[in-house]
């Protein structure tokens, strides 16, 4: 596991002999504590761009001390921020790895990415990556329903991100593949108070997106049995928003069916927090429909 760097300082790292032809775009907002850990793992490239959403801590200074370029750009959505970075950030290479500041690549992941890039054809548009959710100093593999596939390694000329609720979708031209080795996601690194504040905002974004989806699209039943896990998960999520008692059903799914109980106390806590987040979304959907917000 990659150790966390001292806040405000980037650990000394030995640069590799050869860099990968890969740019890295890192999104950050008040991330002076997380950035050293994230950036110190990126010595495989000579092009790292940190997009700072006008932080009020030492995010920009820490990023520069770690050897990254820094540009400031106001955050409106993850999709818009990633698009802006790969289109306007002056990245050196066609291939871009997108990260958040609380995410860390491993040496095994870098090795697989290098192999995948060497095998790319002119039709290759991008690769799905998965992540290990780290909570209470433990990988909550079962509770976090590993693996969840997200498109993070892309040819910037062939992929554009689209805002979808809290998350993102994408449009692409060409073929997509999978990188099986995961990166690490420390989404609780700033503590539970920060997590609740952040997910209070996210829940409103998700609620608005769900209301729009309900009014526009029905369930595509065939997609529930698609061989592509990304398409299948997307349609399962759309279906789940029509279930009654959804927060409790999500807890049972994660804790019992996916055997989150095997993750011990961190698993119980993580599944409970996810059920609370779903409940927040449900309450805000009701508020939106009543016209309260």
Secondary structure as UniProt FT lines:
FT   TURN            7..8
FT   STRAND          23..28
FT   HELIX           32..39
FT   TURN            40..41
FT   TURN            43..44
FT   STRAND          48..52
FT   HELIX           59..65
FT   TURN            66..67
FT   STRAND          69..72
FT   HELIX           78..88
FT   STRAND          95..100
FT   TURN            101..102
FT   STRAND          103..104
FT   HELIX           107..118
FT   TURN            122..123
FT   STRAND          124..129
FT   STRAND          131..135
FT   TURN            136..137
FT   STRAND          138..139
FT   TURN            141..145
FT   STRAND          150..155
FT   TURN            156..158
FT   STRAND          159..164
FT   TURN            165..166
FT   STRAND          167..172
FT   STRAND          175..178
FT   STRAND          183..185
FT   TURN            187..190
FT   HELIX           192..216
FT   HELIX           221..225
FT   HELIX           229..240
FT   TURN            241..242
FT   TURN            244..245
FT   HELIX           246..252
FT   HELIX           253..257
FT   HELIX           260..263
FT   HELIX           264..290
//
